[in-house]
């Protein structure tokens, strides 16, 4: 389990998150952490479609792995902890 703070201490089960977001959701999260802030950026630098983003972005927001600021996205500390846990 990894921990992140978003108002209160919340534990995240890495394997559960992997199942929920899947490989494409994980790819979207990594792209956001690497600086792709808008859906246009994500589509431009990957083969992910807007239709997929319509599903994955709300899921990542709901799991508090990313935050939305106006029309841009940033990874949260939970998102960064998840990425660190799956990459080694």
C-alpha positions in Angstrom: 0.0 0.0 0.0 1.1 3.5 -0.7 -0.2 6.6 1.1 -1.2 10.0 -0.3 -2.8 13.0 1.4 -5.8 14.8 0.0 -7.4 16.3 3.0 -6.9 13.1 5.1 -4.6 10.1 5.0 -5.8 7.6 2.4 -4.2 4.3 1.5 -4.0 3.1 -2.1 -3.7 -0.5 -3.1 -1.4 -0.4 -6.2 -2.7 -3.6 -7.7 -6.3 -2.4 -7.3 -5.5 0.9 -9.0 -3.8 -1.0 -11.9 -6.9 -3.1 -12.4 -9.2 0.0 -12.3 -7.3 2.3 -14.6 -5.8 -0.4 -16.8 -2.8 0.1 -19.1 -4.3 3.1 -21.0 -5.2 4.9 -17.8 -1.7 4.4 -16.4 -0.3 5.7 -19.7 -2.5 8.8 -19.4 -1.4 9.4 -15.9 2.3 9.0 -16.9 1.8 11.5 -19.8 0.2 14.0 -17.4 3.1 13.6 -15.0 5.5 14.2 -17.9 3.9 17.5 -18.7 1.0 16.8 -21.0 -1.5 19.1 -19.4 -4.5 19.1 -21.8 -6.4 16.4 -23.7 -4.9 17.9 -26.9 -1.4 17.4 -25.5 -2.2 13.8 -24.5 -3.6 12.9 -27.9 -0.7 14.6 -29.7 2.0 12.7 -27.9 0.3 9.3 -27.8 -2.1 7.1 -29.8 -4.8 7.6 -27.2 -8.1 8.9 -28.6 -10.3 11.6 -27.2 -13.0 9.0 -26.6 -10.7 7.1 -24.3 -9.8 10.3 -22.5 -13.5 10.9 -21.9 -13.5 7.7 -19.8 -10.0 7.7 -18.3 -9.7 11.4 -17.1 -12.8 11.2 -14.9 -11.6 7.9 -13.4 -8.2 9.4 -12.6 -9.9 12.5 -11.1 -12.2 10.3 -9.0 -9.3 8.2 -7.7 -7.5 11.5 -6.9 -4.5 10.6 -9.0 -4.9 13.9 -11.0 -6.3 17.3 -10.3 -8.0 19.7 -12.8 -7.0 23.3 -12.8 -9.3 25.2 -15.2 -8.8 23.1 -18.4 -5.4 21.6 -17.5 -4.4 18.5 -15.5 -1.6 17.9 -13.0 -0.8 14.7 -11.1 -1.4 14.7 -7.4 1.0 13.4 -4.8 -1.1 10.2 -4.8 -0.6 10.0 -8.6 3.1 10.4 -8.3 3.3 7.8 -5.5 1.4 5.4 -7.7 3.7 6.0 -10.6 6.8 5.5 -8.4 5.3 2.3 -7.0 4.7 0.7 -10.4 8.0 1.9 -12.0 10.2 0.5 -9.4 
